[in-house]
C-alpha cells in the first residue's frame, strides 16, 4: 500500500472510531423526560437580584427543562428581566411554560422572560453548540423609565450576570 493510501485508510478508521464513540442523540433531540435545572432569582436586602446558581452546567445533545423561579417579586416595577439570547440562539427550543400556559415551539426563539409577579417559568430546550453563554438578570426596563421590552443590560439599574457553561 502506498503512503497516501495508508494515510487515507488511517484517517477513515479514526473518523469512524470517533463517530462510534461520540455521544450521539440517536435521532431524538428531545428524549423525554427532560433533565431539570433550577434557577432561583430573589431580591437582596440592597435591592440587587440574587441568582442561584450563578453557573449552570449543560451538555450538548441533552434535553433540559430550565425552571426559573421568582419567589419574592412584589410588583411590575420590582420584577426581574431574564435574558439568555446567546444560549437560545445555540439551542433547539421545544416548550415555554408560564403558569399553566404552554407554548410549543419548533426552533423559534424569544428575547426575554420578565418575572413581574411571584411564580415560575419553564423553558425546555436542547443545547446544540458548546460555549459559555451569559445569563442576564436585571431590572425590568420600564422600572428605569426605559421602553417596555427593551433588550440588553440596563446599566443604570441593578443586575447580575450568570453563565451557562455548555460542553
C-alpha positions in Angstrom: 0.0 0.0 0.0 1.3 3.5 -0.9 1.9 6.1 1.8 -1.1 8.1 0.5 -3.4 5.0 0.7 -2.1 4.2 4.2 -2.8 7.8 5.3 -6.4 7.7 3.9 -7.0 4.3 5.5 -5.9 5.5 8.9 -7.9 8.7 8.5 -11.1 6.8 7.7 -10.6 4.5 10.7 -10.1 7.5 13.0 -13.2 9.2 11.8 -15.3 6.0 12.0 -14.0 5.4 15.6 -14.8 9.0 16.6 -18.4 8.6 15.3 -18.9 5.3 17.0 -17.6 6.6 20.4 -19.2 10.0 20.3 -22.2 11.0 22.5 -25.0 10.7 19.9 -28.6 11.8 20.1 -29.8 8.6 18.4 -32.2 10.7 16.3 -34.2 12.2 19.1 -33.0 15.6 20.4 -35.8 15.9 22.9 -35.7 12.5 24.7 -38.4 12.7 27.4 -38.1 13.3 30.3 -36.0 16.5 30.3 -33.3 16.9 32.9 -34.4 19.6 35.4 -32.2 22.6 36.0 -33.4 25.2 38.6 -32.5 28.9 38.8 -33.9 31.0 41.6 -33.9 34.8 41.5 -34.6 36.6 44.7 -34.1 40.2 45.8 -31.3 41.0 48.3 -31.6 43.5 51.1 -29.8 46.0 48.9 -32.4 45.6 46.1 -30.0 43.7 43.9 -31.0 40.5 42.2 -29.6 37.3 43.7 -29.1 34.5 41.3 -28.7 30.9 42.5 -26.8 29.2 41.0 -24.7 31.7 39.1 -23.3 29.0 36.8 -25.5 26.3 35.1 -23.6 23.4 33.5 -25.1 21.8 30.4 -24.2 19.2 27.8 -24.9 19.4 24.1 -27.5 17.0 22.8 -29.2 16.6 26.2 -32.8 17.7 26.8 -33.2 20.2 29.6 -36.1 21.9 31.4 -34.8 25.2 32.9 -37.1 26.1 35.8 -36.8 29.9 36.5 -38.3 30.6 39.9 -39.1 34.2 41.2 -40.4 33.7 44.7 -40.3 37.2 46.1 -41.3 39.7 43.4 -43.5 42.5 44.7 -44.9 44.1 41.5 -44.3 45.1 37.9 -41.6 47.7 38.8 -39.6 45.5 41.2 -39.6 42.5 38.9 -36.7 41.0 37.1 -35.9 40.6 33.4 -34.1 37.4 32.4 -32.2 37.3 29.1 -30.2 34.4 27.7 -30.1 35.2 24.0 -26.8 33.5 23.1 -27.9 30.2 24.7 -31.3 30.4 22.9 -29.6 31.0 19.6 -27.5 27.9 20.1 -30.2 25.6 21.3 -33.2 23.8 19.8 -36.2 25.2 21.8 -39.2 22.9 22.4 -41.5 24.4 25.1 -42.0 27.5 27.2 -44.4 27.3 30.1 -45.7 30.1 32.3 -48.1 29.1 34.9 -50.5 26.6 33.2 -49.9 28.0 29.7 -47.7 26.0 27.4 -46.1 27.4 24.3 -44.9 24.7 22.0 -42.0 25.8 19.8 -40.4 24.4 16.7 -37.0 26.1 16.8 -38.3 29.6 17.2 -36.9 32.0 19.8 -37.8 34.7 22.2 -35.9 37.6 23.8 -36.6 37.5 27.5 -38.7 36.4 30.4 -39.9 39.1 32.8 -40.8 38.0 36.4 -43.1 40.7 37.4 -45.1 38.6 39.9 -44.4 35.6 42.1 -44.1 32.5 40.1 -42.1 30.3 37.7 -41.4 30.0 34.0 -40.0 26.9 32.4 -38.0 26.6 29.1 -37.4 23.2 27.6 -34.5 23.0 25.1 -31.5 21.1 23.8 -28.2 22.9 23.6 -26.6 22.2 20.2 -23.4 24.3 20.4 -20.8 24.3 23.2 -19.7 27.6 24.7 -20.1 30.0 27.6 -23.3 32.0 27.4 -24.3 34.9 29.6 -27.4 34.8 31.8 -28.5 38.4 32.5 -30.9 39.2 35.3 -31.8 42.9 35.8 -34.4 45.5 36.3 -37.5 45.4 34.1 -36.7 48.3 31.7 -40.0 50.2 32.5 -38.8 50.4 36.1 -36.0 52.6 34.9 -38.1 54.8 32.6 -36.9 52.8 29.6 -39.3 51.4 26.9 -41.1 48.2 27.8 -39.3 45.2 26.3 -36.0 46.9 25.7 -33.3 44.3 25.4 -29.8 44.4 26.8 -28.2 45.3 30.1 -29.9 48.1 31.9 -26.6 49.8 33.0 -28.3 52.3 35.2 -30.2 49.6 37.0 -29.5 46.7 39.2 -28.3 43.5 37.6 -26.3 40.3 37.9 -24.6 38.2 35.2 -24.7 34.5 35.4 -23.3 31.9 33.0 -24.4 28.8 31.1 -21.4 26.5 30.5 -22.3 24.2 27.7 -19.9 21.4 26.9 
